Amino acid sequence: MKHLIIIGAGGMGRSVYWVAIGCHGYGETFDVKGFIDDDLTSQDGYEGYPPLLGTIDSYQIEEDDVFHCSIGSVKTKFAICEKLKSRGAKFLTLIHKTAVIHPHTTFGDGCFVGEYAIVGTEATIGENCLIQQYSIISHDCRIGDYVRVDTHAVIIGGVELKDRATVHTGAVVSHKVVVGEDAVVAACSFVIKKVKPGTTVCGNPAIRLDY
Ligand SMILES: CC(C)(COP(=O)(O)OP(=O)(O)OC[C@H]1O[C@@H](n2cnc3c(N)ncnc32)[C@H](O)[C@@H]1OP(=O)(O)O)[C@@H](O)C(=O)NCCC(=O)NCCS
């Protein structure tokens, strides 16, 4: 039996805990050991959760530990996970029992698939991706590492979301569009053409947001 440690004990971390105990494998292949967070007061005022085990850097990794990162910021998540990986940490993919995963899909380690999300056939998902509740990744999509897809977003067939891309709540990315590394799609946008790496697009049709 593996013991899951959730990185981040804030609101998203608490949500990941409730999803984790409704995931395939819970109680059979893994249980939840606790949280690690640099804010040692992050659990104050909350009851009914596993313990806060310490800060991220001070936690001593044990043999059967596996990790899952709840941090929403893709940049911060990437930095923390890569640091833990260099210390030997292994990451666990959590797929909620209500999610629909078609055959012939592949997932890297450390991914999250929330309640009622759908991942279509022949989709490939990299490591440490966040696929939130009710989102859809359609057939033949290629999703890189540390990609974030928020609730009710729809990624249509054949789309490519490169490493660390973010698609926010309710956005739609059209057929075969490529969203570049570190790019951001604003909530409720409709993306019909390539998004350059590191840029943010918004609106319908989505255009570049110049800061
Ligand atoms: C992309 C995003 C991060 C940009 O946020 P921001 O950098 O704070 O940008 P601002 O709110 O200052 O907006 C900048 C401009 O873009 C426009 N804009 C921002 N988001 C937009 C959107 N989704 N659709 C259309 N226009 C948008 C604003 O109206 C503003 O225009 P203006 O300069 O003419 O006034 C934000 O819009 C967004 O989508 N947040 C995600 C929310 C979400 O889904 N969270 C998930 C929680 S689980």
The ligand as a Gaussian input file, in Angstrom:
#p B3LYP/6-31G(d) Opt

LIG

0 1
 C       -6.657000      35.275000     -18.310000
 C       -6.840000      35.956000     -16.988000
 C       -5.945000      35.223000     -15.970000
 C       -6.387000      37.390000     -17.163000
 O       -6.461000      37.998000     -15.920000
 P       -5.713000      39.386000     -15.682000
 O       -4.294000      39.265000     -16.109000
 O       -5.978000      39.750000     -14.256000
 O       -6.396000      40.362000     -16.702000
 P       -7.440000      41.538000     -16.406000
 O       -8.603000      41.028000     -15.630000
 O       -6.654000      42.694000     -15.860000
 O       -7.969000      41.880000     -17.854000
 C       -7.147000      42.488000     -18.830000
 C       -8.016000      42.801000     -20.026000
 O       -8.450000      41.569000     -20.661000
 C       -9.868000      41.450000     -20.673000
 N      -10.210000      40.081000     -20.308000
 C       -9.714000      39.392000     -19.271000
 N      -10.227000      38.155000     -19.260000
 C      -11.082000      38.072000     -20.300000
 C      -11.911000      37.046000     -20.786000
 N      -11.970000      35.855000     -20.195000
 N      -12.645000      37.281000     -21.892000
 C      -12.593000      38.496000     -22.489000
 N      -11.826000      39.517000     -22.053000
 C      -11.069000      39.306000     -20.978000
 C      -10.340000      42.440000     -19.602000
 O      -11.631000      42.902000     -19.867000
 C       -9.301000      43.539000     -19.692000
 O       -9.605000      44.360000     -20.793000
 P       -9.324000      45.952000     -20.743000
 O       -7.839000      46.112000     -20.586000
 O       -9.836000      46.424000     -22.070000
 O      -10.072000      46.454000     -19.569000
 C       -8.297000      35.916000     -16.470000
 O       -9.129000      36.622000     -17.340000
 C       -8.876000      34.519000     -16.368000
 O       -9.335000      33.916000     -17.322000
 N       -8.804000      33.990000     -15.151000
 C       -9.166000      32.616000     -14.925000
 C      -10.266000      32.434000     -13.909000
 C      -10.484000      30.958000     -13.730000
 O      -11.070000      30.288000     -14.563000
 N       -9.969000      30.415000     -12.636000
 C      -10.071000      29.009000     -12.384000
 C      -10.352000      28.738000     -10.960000
 S      -10.404000      27.014000     -10.673000

